[in-house]
């Protein structure tokens, strides 16, 4: 005898024991014309829990599940029919001693899926018990929404047993939903949460992570952003100096900008650009198993933005993105897909920043970035005043860190305190530029002041020329290329400090 039959017999016995209670329940029925879709069991304080969906357990003397080649109570497949279409759930891996069976959607083996979510379509229905038995011998299915079910759930066990569950309307209480087995005339209620994923369409079960983050993050050698609205690409490259613990200075960003200009990166703004493709998640899936027409319709045949990420482990990834648009639910978005992939996503530009980023958004406004004790010589010019610092280590001893006591210094070939140099250099790097001056013409006039320094560690020489730009602003050219705007009061203070290097006056460290 199966568990459903046993439950019904138990219910009958309980009603018989209630005896006169039945008469009391009859007196509580609504008068003619009053709506009532509840049975006496709903009015009663006792609930009748019955196992509705279950595989048959073999009786004594029958073959074991191992002998028969299947596991008792394990679902093999589920077919769900809802207003969106059909979902065909199949076993992905069979149950073992160490793990339960896992499931996937038929026809989606080539797509990353939300396996845990798919698993609920089988696991939620297995061994399903009712909250209550609502009505036996039901002839009016419409009042429960079972004449045209919201869902039809067909279950096939590994044993070969098949069941079909019809799912109707939500009940007015108990957070419950009406159900019945196909071929039966008994209506039950079960927890509504059981069916939270049964009304979805297949695309809702596709993984929204566009590119999974690897267990061990590779070094990203370069990221190139090509976009229709930019005259030149943005190219970021890995800065090998970031591997060297002996190099100090610059920013903490592991990459530098190479195109459209050379610049340091602001680490807090650039990380999403350099490594943000890993773990990038979409707002939703737009299309699965997309063909040429789908790609063209999404604007990805000739993409608005192409991001190429090249990694040190030999893997390259290319992300294609459409021109941004406004989505009513998710705000500014674009369609995106990995080159060679078969899924198109809708992704927010707050995450896929490559579609909207400008070079100035991620470049650092630091214009001098070398560590003070890496400087071997530094030349300064302010009108007719000019001179050159030279620094020399007192010994060849290598240290993890250095102080002024480890160096000898000269200015205009005269010995000065290395601490004097440190204080002047501290002033130089105490300001960031106020804005970028990319594309500006370098003035034909003589610069107001110039600073040229050589970094002994990376063997690089950098020249900064400060030009008059407006009454309040100066332009900084780096190695002859227009790069930054800075307040002219900083340049005025720089000129004063250059002129006081040979004196004992304290350097000015503030400006308005």
N, C-alpha and C positions, 0 to 999 in steps of 0.2 A: 504494500500500500504506500503511495507516495505521500510526501509531507503535506501537500495541499489538502488532500482528502482527509488526512488525520486532523488537520487544523479545523476543517469544517465540521467533522464529527464532534470534536471537542467543543466547538461553539454551540452546537445543538444541545449537547449535554448541559452546558452552562445555562442555557435558556430554560431547559426543563426544570432545573433546580430552582430557578428564580420563581417559578410557579406564579403566584398572585402578582408578582412584580410586573408581569406582562399586562395585566389589567390596568395597573397604575400608569404604565407607559402609554396605553391606548388613550387614557383620559388627557394626556398631555399633547396629543396630536393636534395640529392646527385645524381650525374650522374650515369648512368648504370655501375655496377661493383664496385661502392663504397659501403662500408659496412654501414648499418644503421639499428639499431634495436630499434630506437626511433620513437615514433609517433609525429605528429605535436604538441601535447600538451607539449612534452618535449622541443621543440624549442620555443614555446610560453613563454612569460614572466609570464603568469598566471598559477598557479597550481590548479589542480582540486582535492580537498580533498573530499573523499566519505567515509561514514561509511561502512566498509566492513563486520565486524563481530559484530553482535548485536542480542540480543533477541528482540522479538516483544513486544511492550508495549500495553496492552489491550486498546481497544477503549472505548468510553463512553458507558455505559450500560453493559459492560462485567463484569464478576465477578472480585473481587479484588484478589490480590495474596494471601492474608490471607485466603479467602474463598476457593481458589483452593489448598491450602496447600503447596504452593511453593513461592519463592521470584523471582519476575521478574528481569531478568538481572543477576542472579547468576548462575555461571557455576557449574554443578554437577560433571562432569568428562571430562577429556581430554586424548586422546590417541595420542601419537606422534610416528611416524615411521621415523627412521633415519637409517643411515648406521650401527649404533651400535646395532640396534634392535628396540624394542618398549618400550615406557614408558607409564605406565597406572596411570594417576593421578586421585585420588578420593578425595571426601570431607572427611576431618578429623573431623571438627566441622562446623555446619551450621551457617549461618549469624544470628546475633542477633541484638537487638537494640544498644548494646554497642560495638559490634565487628564484623569485616568482617568474611566471611567464611575462614577456613584454609584447607590446602590440604596435602596429603601424597601420597606416591607411593604404589600401591596395592601390597600386599605380604610382606610389610616391617614393619608391626606393632610391630614386636619384636626387631627392630633395631632402635637405635637413628638416626634420620634423620635431614638434614638441611632444616627445615620446611620453612624458609623464601625463600630459593633458590627454593624449590619445588613450592612455591606459585607463583613465577614468571611465571611458565608454564601455569597457569590459568589466572592470573591477567594481564599479558602482552598482551594476545590475546583478552581479553574481550573489547568490544567497540573499536575495532581496526579501525582506519581511515587511508586512503591512503595519501601519499605525492602527488601523481598524478595519473591520469588515463592515461595509456600508450597506450593501443590499444583495441578497441572494435572489436567484430567479428573476433577475432584472430584465424587463421588457422595454423600458423606455431609456435607451442609451443616450438620447439627445440631452437629457437634463444633466448628464455628467460630461458632456462633450466627447463621448466615446462612439457616437455614430459616425463622426468624422474626426478621428484622433489627431491630436497635435503631433504626436510621434508614433511610429510603429517600430518596435525594436525586436528584431529576429535574432535569436541566440542559438548558436550551435556549440555543443560541448564536444570535447575530444572523445567522449564515449559514443557520440553519434546522436545523442538526444537533442531535439530541437524544440524551442519554445518561441512564441511570439507574444510580446507584451504590448497592449494598446494603452497609450497615455493620453488622458483627456484634460479637462479643465482643472484649475486650482480650486480646492475646496475653500469655503469661506472662513475656516478656522484651522488651527493646528499647523500652519505652514505646510499644508498637505496638498497632494494632487491625486485625482481619481485615476485608477488603473484597473485593467482586467486582462486576463489571459485570453488570447484568441481561442475560440471554441468553448469558453466557459461563459456563464451568465452571472458570475459573482463579481461585484464591484468592491474594490478596496481603496483605501488611501495609503499613500506612502509619502515620505519626506520629499518636499519639492526640490530640495538641494540635490537630490539624487540625479536630477536631469539637467543640471546647470550647463552642461556642455552638449546636450543632445540636440539643441536647436541650431547649432552652428553649421556653417558650410565648410567644405574641405579646406578652403584657403585659410581659415582661421586656425588651423592646426599646423601650418607651416611656420617654421622657426623664423623669428623676426631679426635675429642677429645676422647681419650681412656677412661678417667675417669673424670667425671665432678667435678669441685670444689664445695663443699657444701657451702650453705649460711653461715653456722657457722662452721669454721674449727675445727675439733676435735683434741684432743691431740693425737699425734702419739706415742704410747707406745714403739714400737720397729720396726726396719727395719732389716731384715736379707737378705744378698746377698749370694746366692750359685752359684758358677760358676765353670765350668769344668777346667779352667786354673789356679785356685787358690787351694792351698793345704788345706786351712782352710777358713771357712766362714768369712764374715764381719758382725758383729752384732753391731748395734747402739741402745742404749736404752735411754729413756727419763730420764733426770737428774732432779729428784724431787727438788733438791736444787734451780733450776732455778725459782721455784714458790715462793721462800722465799726472800723477799726484804731485809732481814737482812744479807743475805749471799753476800759477795763481794769477788771478785777474780775470778780466772779461766778465761774462755772466755765467750763471750755473747751467745755462742751456747747453745741451749736447750737440746742437746743430748751429750752423751759421747760414745766413742768406748769401747766395752767390749771384742770383739774378732776381730782379732786374738791376740790383746793385749789391755790393758787398756790405754786409751789416751784421752786427750781433743780433741775437734774438732775445726777446723778453720771455723767460722760461715759463711764466705763468700763463702766457698767451699762446706760445708756440707748441706746447706739448700736444694739444688736441690736433694740431696740424701735422706734426711729424709722426706720431704714433697712433693717432685717433682712429685710423681705419680698423685696427684690431679692436674687436668688441663693439664695433659700431652697430647700433640697434635701430631698426626702422619703427615708424609709428604703426604701420600696417603693411600687409602684402598686397600689391596691386595686381600682379599677374603671375601665374605659375605655368611652367612648361611653355614659356613665351616663344612665339615664332617671329618671323621678320616683320609681319604686320603689327604685332603687339609692340615690338621694339620701336618701330617707326612712329606709332601712335603715341608712345610715351616720350617722344623726342630724343631717343637715345641712338637712333641710326647715325645721326650727326650730332653728337652730344654737345650741349652748351659748355660743359666742364668735364675735363678728363684729368684724373689724378693717378699718377704712376708712382708706386712705392717700390723701391728696390732694396732688398734686405741682404745682409751679409751671409745668410744661410743659403743663398742662391735662388730664393723665391722672389718673384716679382708679382705685384698685384696691381690691377688697373681697375679703377672705379669710374664708371660713366654716370654722369648726372645731367638731368634736363635743366632748362631754365627755371628758376624758382617761380612758384605760384602760391597764391593764398588758399589754404585749405580751411573750410569752415570750422573744422574741429581742432586741427593741429597747428594752425597759423601758417607761417611761411615755410613751404616745403618744396621738395623737388623729387622727381622719380629717379631712382638709382638702381644700378645693377653692376655686378662684377663682370668684366669682359670675359666672355666664354661661358657665363652662367646661364641659368634658365629660369631665374626668378627676378621679377621687377618689384621694387619696394617703393613705398612712400616714406621719405625720411625728412625730418625737420632740419632746417638749415642751422638751428642752434647746435645740432650735433654734427651735421655734415657742413662744417664751416668753409670748406674749400670752395663752395659755390658762391660765397659772398665776401670772402676775406680779401683785403687789400694788403700790399706789402707793408704799409705803415702801421697796420693793425698788429703786427707780430714782431716788427723790428724794435730792438732796444734803442733808446735815445742816449745811451752811453757813447761818448765820442773818444774817450781815452780809456783803455781797458787793460793795459799791461800792469802787472804787479810792480810795485815800486822798486824792489831790489833786483828785478830783471832788467832794469834800465842801465845801459852801459854809457850812453851819452845823450844829452838833451840840449838842443839849441833853441834859444828864444830871441825874438826880434820885436821891437816896438818902436817904430820910427827910426831914429838914429841910434837907439840903444839896442845892442845885441851882444850875446855872449853864449858860451857853451859850458854845460856841466859835463864832467867826466867822472864816472864811478869805477873803482877798482876794489875787488875783494882783497882783504889783507892776507888771507891764506887760501890754499887750494882745498881746505877741508869742506866736505859736503855736509850740509845740515838740512834738517827738515824745515827749519824756518830761520830767518835771518833778522838782525836788527841793525841799527845805524852803526853800532860798534864794530860790525864785521866789514865795514867799507871805509875806504879813503875817498875823499871827494875834492874836486877842484872846480873853480869857475874862472873862466878867462885865464886858465893855466895857474891860478893862485889857489892855494889850499884853503878850503873852507870846511866848516863842520858838515859831516854827512847828515846830521840832524837838520841842518839848515835846508839842505836839498829835500829831505823827506817832507818838511813842512811846506815847501813851495809846491812839491808834487801833490801833496794832499789837497792844496787849494785847487790845483788844476783839475783834479778828478772829483771835486766836491759838487759839481753841477752836471745835470743832464740837459740835453738839448730840449727846447720847448716844443719843437715840431720838426717835421722832415721837409727838406727842400729838394726832393728828388725832381729832376727835370728843369730846375732853375738854371739860368745861365750864370756862370762865374763872372763877376764884375771885371771890367778891364782895369780898374783902378788898383793902386797898391793896397795890400791888406793893412788893416789897422794894427794887427799883430800876427805873429806866426810862432808855432811851436813844432819842432821836429825832434822825434825821439827814436832810438833804436832799442829794440827788445833783444837782449843778448841770448835769450833762451830760444826763441823761435826765429831769430835772425831777420826779423822784419823791421823795416824803417817806415815810419808814418809821419806825414807832414800835415799839419792843420793850419789853414789860413783863415783868419777872421776878417770878414769884409763888412763895410758899412752897407746896410740894406735899406733901413728906414730910420726915422728918428728914434725909434724904440728897439729896433731889431738889428741883429748882425747875422750874417750868413757864414756858415762854416763849410769850407771846402776841404775834403779829405783826399790827399794825394791828387789834387787838381780837379776833383769831382765834387760838384755841389751836393751836400748831404743834409745839413741841419740848419735850423734857425735857433738862435739863442738870444736872450735879452742883452741889449747892448751894455747894460750896467755891469754885467759879468766881464765883458771885454774891457770896459773902462777900468775895472778893478784889476784885471790881469795886467794891463799896461802899467798901472801904479806899482804892482808887486814886482814886475820885471825890473823896473827902475830902482827898486829898493833892495835887490838881491845882495848887493855888495855892502849894504849898510847893516846895522844891527837892529833896525826897526822890525817890529813884528809885522808879519804879512797880514793884509786885510782879508778877512774870511767871510765877510757878509757884504751883500749888495742888495739894492732895492730894485 
